[in-house]
């Protein structure tokens, strides 16, 4: 399977794991456009921004993930960590 066969979300996850955060964000934002109700995609965008030390951006995307899925514990935990709770 070539890289172009991957979905934007899968590509974003790959780039995130490879610590290629700018590329991860680019792909994950495309995935979020395709499926704006996927809380995990917004969580992954938050992780990428947090890894780039862009805490305010990360917070925004974690909040969006929790807004979509109030039971999303991973996003809740990262959000609490960022806001000092």
C-alpha positions as CSV (number, residue, x, y, z in Angstrom):
1,X,0.0,0.0,0.0
2,X,1.4,3.4,-1.0
3,X,1.1,6.5,1.1
4,X,-1.5,7.9,-1.3
5,X,-3.8,5.0,-0.5
6,X,-4.1,6.0,3.1
7,X,-6.9,8.1,4.4
8,X,-6.1,11.6,5.6
9,X,-6.6,10.4,9.2
10,X,-4.3,7.4,8.7
11,X,-1.7,9.6,7.1
12,X,-2.0,12.1,9.9
13,X,-1.6,9.4,12.5
14,X,1.5,8.1,10.7
15,X,3.0,11.6,10.6
16,X,2.2,12.1,14.3
17,X,4.0,8.9,15.2
18,X,6.9,9.9,13.0
19,X,7.1,13.3,14.8
20,X,6.4,15.1,11.6
21,X,3.8,17.4,13.3
22,X,3.3,20.0,10.5
23,X,2.4,17.2,8.1
24,X,0.3,15.5,10.7
25,X,-1.8,18.7,11.3
26,X,-2.2,19.2,7.5
27,X,-3.6,15.7,7.0
28,X,-5.7,15.7,10.1
29,X,-7.3,19.0,9.2
30,X,-8.3,17.5,5.9
31,X,-9.7,14.5,7.8
32,X,-11.7,16.9,10.1
33,X,-13.2,18.6,7.0
34,X,-14.2,15.2,5.7
35,X,-15.7,14.0,9.0
36,X,-16.4,16.9,11.3
37,X,-18.0,14.7,13.9
38,X,-15.0,12.5,14.5
39,X,-13.8,13.4,18.0
40,X,-10.6,11.3,17.6
41,X,-9.4,13.4,14.7
42,X,-9.6,16.6,16.7
43,X,-7.9,14.9,19.6
44,X,-5.0,13.9,17.3
45,X,-4.7,17.5,16.0
46,X,-4.5,18.6,19.6
47,X,-1.7,16.1,20.2
48,X,0.2,17.4,17.2
49,X,-0.1,21.0,18.3
50,X,0.8,20.1,21.9
51,X,4.0,18.4,20.6
52,X,4.8,21.6,18.8
53,X,4.3,23.5,22.1
54,X,1.3,25.3,20.7
55,X,-0.7,24.9,23.8
56,X,-3.5,27.3,22.9
57,X,-4.1,25.5,19.6
58,X,-3.9,22.1,21.3
59,X,-6.5,23.2,23.9
60,X,-8.9,24.4,21.2
61,X,-8.8,21.0,19.5
62,X,-9.1,19.0,22.7
63,X,-12.1,21.1,23.6
64,X,-13.7,20.4,20.2
65,X,-13.1,16.6,20.7
66,X,-14.9,16.8,24.1
67,X,-17.7,18.9,22.6
68,X,-18.3,16.2,20.0
69,X,-17.9,13.3,22.5
70,X,-18.3,14.4,26.1
71,X,-17.2,10.9,27.3
72,X,-13.8,11.1,25.4
73,X,-11.5,10.5,28.3
74,X,-8.2,10.9,26.5
75,X,-9.2,14.3,25.3
76,X,-10.5,15.2,28.8
77,X,-7.2,14.2,30.4
78,X,-5.1,16.2,28.0
79,X,-7.3,19.2,28.4
80,X,-7.1,19.0,32.2
81,X,-3.3,18.7,31.9
82,X,-3.1,21.8,29.7
83,X,-5.4,24.0,31.9
84,X,-3.7,22.8,35.1
85,X,-6.5,20.8,36.5
